[in-house]
Amino acid sequence: MPFNQKPQKFNAKINSVTIGSGDKTVSIGGNSTFPFYTFDAPEENTPKVGVEISDMGLEGAPDGIKAYYEGAETMADIAKKAAAMEGADFVTLILEGGDPNGANKSIEELIAVVKEVAEAIDCPLVVEGCKNVEKDAELLPKVAEALQGRNVLLLSEKEENYKAIGAAAGLAYDQIVGAESAVDINLAKQLNVVTTQLGVDAKKIVMNVGSAAVGYGYEYVVSTMDRIKGAALSQNDNMLQMPIITPVSSEVWGVKEAMASEADMPEWGSRDERGIDMEIMTAAADLASGSDAVILRHPQAVKTISEMIKALV
């Protein structure tokens, strides 16, 4: 009996959001199918891969990542190498040095790093805060101001600081707002609702709905992303039609499988290979679950995921 394919058609689609300015931009979202369902309809924008760098430089980075950046002495050098990484579509700068419980860098120090990185690259830029809600509420509006005209994506807007970040990034300086929630469809939708109520255009919002390294309660990530895409497409829920970006590296490189030394866990094999494998598996799972862009660190992971995307679309 022959198989008669019946394409699943939706009357809704995910918003297409363009990051960057000038000749080099990337667009994420824009599709009216579930991830990689190209047999139902062609994808408007294929998933994108970003490379994460930190204002702390290569401090604490695994050996494999340090090897790639060998010879890079300044943040500008690191940014240029990140932008040139095979498979990279954009660069993400995380300002982890601003954490009051860590290095506690001043706003002025961090803005200087942001400007240095922005001036060193011509590809799209994503800037992530330090994950401290109070510091980010102060820091990210300053980043939005410093990068006027670059059309950057500012991650780390949360329920606790959305008024400060949303008003600055999405309204005053016309940047893209990254709305971050904790693996819950209702929390994700609520943050989108209150952000748009500020006056931010829904098509200038990208969601970070949270993630986990594979094996660490990952079923919650799958179900959340699947429900978001399902509601966005089948129910035409315009408060869930924002594209999803997922910072994978910050989840992966902190778990024991990626960080335990070979001396402590000799049976687990190469530490570097474990981290690469964890990053690739998590990124692949995120993309299959509904993420429109992933953020990685290791050059092998970036190359592999980029090749996977090309093979599937």
Salt bridges, closest charged atoms under 4 A:
GLU44 OE1 - LYS13 NZ 2.70
GLU52 OE2 - ARG297 NE 2.62
ASP55 OD2 - LYS105 NZ 2.89
ASP122 OD1 - LYS24 NZ 3.42
GLU128 OE2 - LYS131 NZ 2.72
ASP174 OD1 - LYS204 NZ 3.65
GLU180 OE2 - LYS158 NZ 3.86
ASP237 OD2 - LYS189 NZ 2.80
ASP272 OD2 - HIS298 NE2 3.39
ASP292 OD2 - LYS229 NZ 2.97
